[in-house]
Amino acid sequence: MKKHLNVMLSISVLAGSMIMMSGCGAPSNAASTQLPSVKVITLGSTNAAGASGKLAADQTVQVVSKISGKVASVLVEEGAKVKKGDVLVQIDTEDLTEQLNQAQAGLAASQAKLADTEAGTRSQDLQAASASAGQAKAGVNQAAAGVAQAQASLDLVTKNYNHAKNAYDQGDINQDDLDKATADYDKAKAAYDAAVSQQQSASAALSAAEAKLSLAKEGATANTLEQLKADVTAKQAALTLAQNAVKNAGVVSPIDGIIAKKSINAGEMAQAGAALLTVVSMDQVKVEVSVTEDMIGSIQQGAKAAVVVPSVPGKTFEGLVTFVSPVSDTNNNTFPVKLTVSNTDGSLHAGAVANVAFGGSDGVSRIEVPKAAIEQKDGKSIVFKLSGETVHPVELQTEEKNQDWVYIKGQSELKPNDKIVLNPGDKLADGTKVHAE
């Protein structure tokens, strides 16, 4: 017969509820005010194969925007249920749409240029290129004739200048005659230089026209086509980025869940990567507990456990062990164990205390004591037990449970349902009469 797991989780202990001592049978108000007032707690017990922790959401996701921009609208409020892919926040897209239009136009222009180049030169373009080359050749011939004429004029004027220079040197002509000959030479030389320059320009124009005609006849080179294709690829990438920016302006929920926190409002600026909302998944919840060394060996991943949540009285939930740590916590020598609990009805809330009882218990109960009730005196752990109106000290041996509670270790005078004083301080001694609040 399977051993029944007897879980005794005293809510008075785990929730820290205070026992208010009634005034029935107590001295008169005048007399009670002369006694030290103390707060007391009633001890309970918990199964040795049990532990406690807090519930947490199965998933907690910070919803962020991939782009920065002004928030046009927030489509959800805290507490709203959302589905994966639902738009939660809408970023303004006016500027993004303009960028998208520019990217589309740039891609269309690059694609058209590539298509024309790949199709080759049209007949009318070829004829125009041929005519331009003919005109450039005629220009070269005309420029060459101009150079020849200017050369002949320069030769004649140079001869006259030399003759005038010799005559001036011999005194046959005056300075005015020499200046006139010099001016005629300078004019002829400038005309010759201009003709030569014009001939060079005409030759360059002819070379360009012939190259254009050759390209029109032969078509674009492989390098030209590769360059145009690369330009199309770059424009396509720019368009994709613009499209993604417009798409990402609608910030969507990454999971099914509930909006737990809203950190942005319409009109505010959203920064890329900054949390705008928090979404939690609560269809199942997680609980992490710490168990002692003598318990860890009997707990296996995949095993089931009984979970009691004091905030949901009268109901026991089934937990599934999803993780058993192979390494103890160095601070208290306990082992972390994680469980999941179904929460389809939504009765469980993140942050609530949960008490877990694992299978395989030997039925031995342990008493828990709050650390707030323990005084250290002469190297001993002391609590003050209340009997009637008087208290007396009880020495304890303890074992760590968590930051607020310890287990009583070994034999002890304390039993379940005994009342002990919280935060006793230095005012109490053996036999002190008190007024319990």
C-alpha positions in Angstrom: 0.0 0.0 0.0 1.4 3.3 -1.1 2.5 5.4 1.8 0.3 8.4 2.3 2.1 11.7 2.4 0.9 13.5 5.5 1.6 17.2 5.0 1.0 19.4 8.0 1.7 23.0 6.9 0.7 25.3 9.7 -0.6 28.5 8.2 -0.1 30.2 11.5 3.7 29.5 11.1 4.3 29.9 7.4 2.2 33.1 7.0 3.5 34.5 10.2 0.0 35.1 11.6 0.0 36.5 15.1 -2.1 34.9 17.9 -4.0 37.6 19.7 -4.4 36.7 23.3 -7.8 37.5 24.5 -8.4 39.3 27.8 -10.7 36.6 29.1 -9.6 35.6 32.6 -6.8 38.1 32.5 -6.3 40.8 35.1 -8.1 44.1 34.8 -6.9 46.6 32.2 -5.3 48.6 34.9 -3.3 45.6 36.1 -2.4 44.4 32.6 -0.8 47.6 31.6 1.8 47.1 34.3 3.0 43.9 32.6 5.4 43.9 29.6 3.4 43.6 26.4 4.7 40.9 24.0 3.6 39.5 20.6 3.4 35.7 20.5 3.1 33.1 17.7 1.7 29.6 17.8 4.1 26.9 16.6 3.1 24.4 13.9 4.8 21.6 12.1 5.6 20.7 8.6 6.5 17.4 7.0 10.2 16.6 6.8 9.9 16.2 3.0 8.4 19.6 2.5 9.6 23.0 1.6 8.3 26.5 0.8 8.9 29.1 -1.8 7.2 31.7 -3.9 5.2 31.4 -7.2 6.6 33.0 -10.3 5.3 33.5 -13.8 6.2 30.8 -16.3 7.5 33.4 -18.7 8.2 37.1 -18.1 9.1 39.0 -21.3 10.2 42.6 -21.7 8.6 43.9 -24.9 11.1 46.2 -26.7 11.0 48.1 -30.0 13.6 47.4 -32.7 13.5 51.0 -33.8 13.4 54.4 -32.1 10.6 56.8 -32.8 7.6 58.7 -31.4 4.8 56.5 -30.1 1.6 57.0 -32.1 -0.5 54.8 -29.9 -0.4 52.1 -27.1 -3.1 49.6 -27.9 -3.3 47.7 -24.6 -3.6 48.5 -20.9 -2.2 46.6 -17.8 -4.1 43.4 -17.2 -5.1 42.9 -20.9 -4.8 39.4 -22.3 -2.8 39.3 -25.5 -1.9 36.7 -28.1 1.5 36.2 -29.7 1.8 38.5 -32.7 -0.8 41.1 -31.4 0.3 44.7 -32.1 0.8 46.3 -28.7 2.5 49.6 -29.5 2.4 51.6 -32.8 5.4 53.8 -33.7 4.7 56.8 -36.0 5.6 55.9 -39.6 5.4 59.2 -41.5 9.2 59.5 -41.9 9.6 55.8 -42.4 7.1 55.8 -45.3 9.0 58.6 -47.0 12.2 56.6 -46.7 10.4 53.6 -48.1 9.2 55.5 -51.1 12.7 56.8 -51.8 14.1 53.3 -51.6 11.5 52.0 -54.1 12.2 54.8 -56.5 16.0 54.2 -56.3 15.6 50.5 -57.0 13.3 51.1 -59.9 15.8 53.5 -61.6 18.7 51.1 -61.1 16.7 48.2 -62.5 15.7 50.2 -65.5 19.3 51.2 -66.3 20.5 47.6 -66.0 17.7 46.4 -68.2 18.5 49.0 -70.9 22.2 48.1 -70.8 21.5 44.3 -71.0 19.1 44.9 -74.0 21.9 46.6 -76.0 21.9 49.8 -78.1 18.8 50.7 -80.1 19.3 51.4 -83.9 18.4 55.0 -83.5 21.0 55.4 -80.8 23.6 53.7 -83.0 22.8 56.0 -85.9 23.1 59.0 -83.6 26.5 57.8 -82.3 27.7 57.3 -85.9 26.6 60.8 -86.9 28.4 62.3 -83.9 31.6 60.5 -84.8 31.3 61.9 -88.4 30.8 65.4 -87.1 33.7 65.0 -84.8 35.9 63.9 -87.7 34.9 66.8 -89.8 35.7 69.1 -86.9 39.2 67.6 -86.8 39.8 68.2 -90.5 38.5 71.8 -90.2 40.8 72.3 -87.2 43.8 70.9 -89.1 43.1 73.4 -92.0 43.0 76.2 -89.5 46.3 75.2 -88.1 47.9 75.1 -91.5 46.5 78.6 -92.4 47.7 80.0 -89.0 51.1 78.5 -89.6 51.5 80.1 -93.0 50.5 83.5 -91.6 52.9 83.1 -88.6 55.7 82.2 -91.0 55.1 85.3 -93.1 54.8 87.6 -90.1 57.9 86.1 -88.5 59.9 86.8 -91.7 58.7 90.4 -91.7 59.5 90.8 -88.0 63.0 89.6 -88.5 63.5 91.9 -91.4 62.2 94.9 -89.4 64.4 93.9 -86.4 67.5 93.9 -88.7 66.5 97.2 -90.2 66.0 98.8 -86.8 69.4 97.6 -85.6 71.0 99.2 -88.7 69.0 102.5 -88.2 67.0 102.2 -91.4 63.6 102.3 -89.5 62.4 103.9 -86.4 60.9 102.4 -83.1 57.3 102.8 -84.3 58.0 100.6 -87.4 59.6 97.9 -85.1 56.6 98.0 -82.7 54.2 97.5 -85.5 56.1 94.5 -86.8 56.3 93.1 -83.2 52.5 93.5 -82.7 51.8 91.7 -86.0 54.0 88.8 -84.9 52.4 88.5 -81.5 48.9 88.5 -83.1 49.9 85.8 -85.6 51.5 83.7 -82.8 48.3 83.9 -80.7 46.2 82.9 -83.7 48.4 79.9 -84.3 48.3 78.8 -80.7 44.5 79.1 -80.7 44.3 77.0 -83.9 46.5 74.3 -82.4 44.4 74.2 -79.2 41.2 73.9 -81.3 42.8 71.0 -83.2 43.6 69.2 -79.9 40.0 69.7 -78.7 38.6 68.4 -82.0 40.9 65.3 -81.8 39.7 64.6 -78.2 36.0 65.0 -79.3 36.7 62.6 -82.2 38.2 60.0 -79.8 35.2 60.2 -77.5 32.7 60.0 -80.3 34.5 57.0 -81.8 34.7 55.3 -78.4 30.9 55.8 -77.9 30.2 54.5 -81.4 32.4 51.4 -80.6 30.6 50.8 -77.4 27.2 51.2 -79.1 28.3 48.6 -81.7 29.8 46.1 -79.2 27.5 46.6 -76.2 28.4 47.1 -72.5 31.5 45.4 -71.1 31.2 42.7 -68.4 32.6 45.1 -65.8 29.9 47.6 -66.6 27.1 45.0 -66.3 28.6 43.8 -62.9 28.6 47.3 -61.6 25.0 47.9 -62.6 24.0 44.6 -61.0 25.8 45.5 -57.8 23.9 48.8 -57.8 20.6 47.0 -58.1 21.5 44.7 -55.2 22.4 47.6 -53.0 19.2 49.4 -53.8 17.2 46.2 -53.1 18.9 45.9 -49.6 18.0 49.6 -48.9 14.4 48.9 -49.8 14.3 45.8 -47.6 15.7 47.8 -44.6 13.0 50.5 -45.2 10.3 47.9 -45.4 11.5 46.2 -42.2 11.5 49.6 -40.4 7.9 50.2 -41.4 7.0 46.7 -40.3 8.8 47.0 -37.0 7.0 50.2 -36.2 4.2 47.9 -35.0 5.6 46.3 -31.8 4.0 42.9 -31.3 3.7 40.5 -28.3 6.3 37.7 -28.4 4.1 35.4 -26.4 0.5 34.7 -25.3 0.1 36.3 -21.9 -1.1 39.2 -19.8 0.2 42.8 -19.7 1.8 43.1 -16.3 3.4 46.5 -16.7 3.1 49.4 -19.2 6.1 51.8 -19.3 5.2 53.9 -22.3 2.4 56.2 -23.4 1.3 57.8 -26.7 3.4 60.8 -27.6 6.5 59.7 -25.8 9.7 58.7 -27.5 10.5 54.9 -27.7 14.1 54.0 -27.7 15.3 50.9 -29.6 16.0 48.1 -27.0 14.2 49.8 -24.1 11.4 48.0 -22.4 7.9 49.4 -23.3 5.7 46.7 -21.8 6.1 43.5 -19.7 4.1 40.4 -20.7 3.8 37.4 -18.4 2.5 33.9 -19.2 0.5 32.5 -16.3 -1.1 29.4 -17.8 1.3 27.6 -15.6 3.5 29.0 -12.8 6.8 28.1 -11.4 7.9 27.6 -7.9 11.5 27.2 -6.6 12.2 25.8 -3.2 15.3 24.8 -1.2 15.5 21.4 0.3 17.8 19.9 2.8 20.5 17.3 2.1 18.6 14.5 3.7 15.6 15.2 1.3 17.4 15.8 -2.0 18.1 12.1 -2.6 14.4 11.2 -2.7 13.4 13.9 -5.2 13.6 13.1 -8.9 13.1 15.2 -12.0 9.7 14.4 -13.5 8.2 13.5 -10.1 5.0 14.9 -8.8 4.5 16.9 -5.6 1.6 18.4 -3.7 1.6 22.2 -3.7 -0.5 24.2 -1.2 -0.9 27.9 -1.6 -2.2 29.6 1.6 -3.9 32.4 -0.5 -6.0 29.7 -2.2 -7.3 27.9 0.9 -8.9 24.4 0.7 -7.1 23.4 -2.5 -4.1 21.3 -3.3 -2.3 21.7 -6.7 -0.2 19.1 -8.5 3.3 20.2 -9.2 5.8 18.7 -11.6 9.5 18.7 -10.7 11.4 20.2 -13.6 14.8 20.7 -12.1 16.8 19.2 -9.2 20.1 21.0 -8.7 23.1 18.8 -8.4 24.9 21.6 -6.5 24.0 23.0 -3.1 23.7 26.6 -2.2 27.0 27.6 -0.5 25.2 29.9 1.9 22.9 27.4 3.6 23.8 24.0 2.2 20.4 23.4 0.7 19.6 22.3 -2.8 17.4 24.3 -5.2 14.4 22.4 -6.8 12.1 23.9 -9.4 8.5 22.8 -10.2 5.7 23.9 -12.6 2.1 24.0 -11.6 -0.9 24.3 -14.0 -2.8 27.5 -13.6 -5.5 27.3 -16.3 -8.1 28.8 -14.0 -5.9 31.7 -13.1 -6.3 31.3 -9.4 -2.5 31.4 -8.7 -0.6 34.7 -8.6 3.1 35.4 -9.0 4.7 36.2 -5.7 2.3 34.1 -3.5 3.8 31.8 -1.0 3.6 28.1 -1.9 4.3 25.1 0.3 5.5 21.9 -1.4 5.3 18.3 -0.2 7.3 15.8 -2.1 6.5 12.1 -2.4 8.4 9.5 -0.4 8.1 11.2 2.9 8.7 9.1 6.0 6.0 11.0 7.8 8.3 12.7 10.4 7.2 16.2 11.3 9.5 19.1 12.0 8.7 22.2 14.0 9.6 25.6 12.4 10.6 28.6 14.5 10.8 32.2 13.2 14.3 33.7 13.6 12.6 36.8 15.1 11.8 34.7 18.2 15.4 33.5 18.8 17.8 35.2 21.2 21.5 34.4 21.4 22.6 34.2 25.1 26.0 32.8 26.2 26.4 31.1 22.8 23.0 29.4 23.1 19.8 29.8 21.0 17.0 30.7 23.3 13.2 31.2 22.8 10.7 32.2 25.5 7.7 29.9 25.8 4.5 31.3 27.1 2.6 29.3 29.8 -0.4 31.1 31.1 0.9 34.6 31.9 4.5 33.7 32.5 7.4 32.9 30.2 10.4 30.7 30.6 13.4 30.2 28.3 13.9 27.1 26.2 17.2 26.2 24.6 17.1 25.0 21.0 19.3 23.3 18.5 18.4 24.6 15.0 18.8 23.9 11.3 18.6 26.5 8.6 15.4 26.6 6.5 15.5 30.1 4.8 16.3 33.7 5.7 13.3 33.9 8.1 12.8 30.5 9.5 14.7 27.6 11.1 13.9 24.0 11.9 14.2 22.6 15.5 16.9 20.0 15.4 16.9 17.0 17.7 14.8 16.7 20.9 13.2 19.8 22.3 10.8 20.9 25.0 8.8 22.8 22.3 5.8 21.1 20.7 3.3 22.0 18.0 0.8 24.6 19.2 3.1 26.0 21.9 3.2 29.8 22.0 6.5 31.6 21.9 7.4 35.3 22.1 8.5 37.3 19.0 11.4 39.8 19.4 11.7 39.1 23.2 14.7 41.5 23.7 16.4 41.9 27.1 13.2 42.6 29.1 12.3 38.9 29.7 13.6 36.4 32.2 12.5 33.0 33.5 9.1 33.5 35.2 8.4 37.0 33.9 4.7 37.7 33.7 3.7 39.3 30.4 0.6 40.7 28.6 0.2 38.9 25.3 -1.0 41.1 22.4 
